[in-house]
Amino acid sequence: MTSQLEPPKSKPLVGKLIESKSISRLSFTDYRETVRRHYDGLAGALLETGSLLAFHRQFVPRLFGPKSLDLSRCERILDAGSGSGQFLRHIVRRAAPNAHISCFDLSLAMLQRSRKRLKSDRPRPVVADLTRLPYRDGVFDCVVLGWVIEHLPDPRAGLAEVCRVLRPGGKALIVATESTFPGAWVSRIWKCRTYERDELRAACQAVGLRWNRVFWWTPVHALFKLGGIQVEVAKGGNGSGAETLERVR
Ligand SMILES: C[S@@+](CC[C@H](N)C(=O)[O-])C[C@H]1O[C@@H](n2cnc3c(N)ncnc32)[C@H](O)[C@@H]1O
């Protein structure tokens, strides 16, 4: 993918000043290597603690269930950028007993940490890059991307791969850092970028992923438009981008 998406016009100036610049300053190859080392090292070791402090341990489970992302009928599920295993843990819990669960991450150390924590040999881990997935076309019913798409300068490179490995009608859950003041600080800590909702929706639409439902952690998050982007997308057509606003529980 060569062309870049239009830069978001409404990114707040203060956010632009705080946000990490490494993703835009380095070539993708160099940036990816920086990210891999970041997660192999201390930052990756502290990810679980960071999630605890950010209340993600309390919020993430709400994304899974019959009223949110229902995994009960999915035979093949992929956790993309599985990191510390924070999403994987719920996938293992919620997936049908005979479902195949795969996961990948750029960082081998992260895969090893999550395996230790999960104490389950159900997920099949591989070291892989989101922009070059080692899976056949249309094999997954569901893909989960938890805070990983912000590690790509152009999200379409990863989203197109997600769309390719999804079966027609398959769904994906995307959780991403938003271009807000808190989001800019998150970007600084994790050396990633942030997204405007419209920009991410346009990128999904460009590769054939339609926004189905938007989730908010709590009614307070919905009211103040906080907590980042949580969206369920489906493979099939470019859609109108029309979305149903829905709170998680
Ligand atoms: C913020 S962590 C989130 C991990 C996990 N989903 C969670 O919520 O705990 C981002 C993860 O994405 C991985 N990552 C970053 N860029 C990637 C890429 N291009 N391909 C695959 N994984 C990547 C990192 O190694 C890291 O483990």
The ligand as a Gaussian input file, in Angstrom:
#p B3LYP/6-31G(d) Opt

LIG

0 1
 C       -0.239000      -2.267000      23.663000
 S        0.245000      -3.914000      23.375000
 C       -1.326000      -4.708000      23.415000
 C       -1.196000      -6.157000      23.568000
 C       -2.468000      -6.949000      23.869000
 N       -3.416000      -6.928000      22.781000
 C       -3.069000      -6.471000      25.165000
 O       -4.074000      -5.764000      25.133000
 O       -2.504000      -6.766000      26.202000
 C        0.660000      -3.941000      21.650000
 C        1.227000      -5.269000      21.184000
 O        1.273000      -5.245000      19.755000
 C        2.490000      -5.812000      19.325000
 N        2.801000      -5.246000      17.997000
 C        3.182000      -3.993000      17.686000
 N        3.326000      -3.860000      16.362000
 C        3.031000      -5.062000      15.812000
 C        3.026000      -5.569000      14.486000
 N        3.355000      -4.795000      13.440000
 N        2.687000      -6.850000      14.302000
 C        2.384000      -7.651000      15.349000
 N        2.363000      -7.229000      16.624000
 C        2.693000      -5.954000      16.863000
 C        3.496000      -5.447000      20.408000
 O        4.614000      -6.320000      20.395000
 C        2.637000      -5.544000      21.669000
 O        2.706000      -6.813000      22.259000

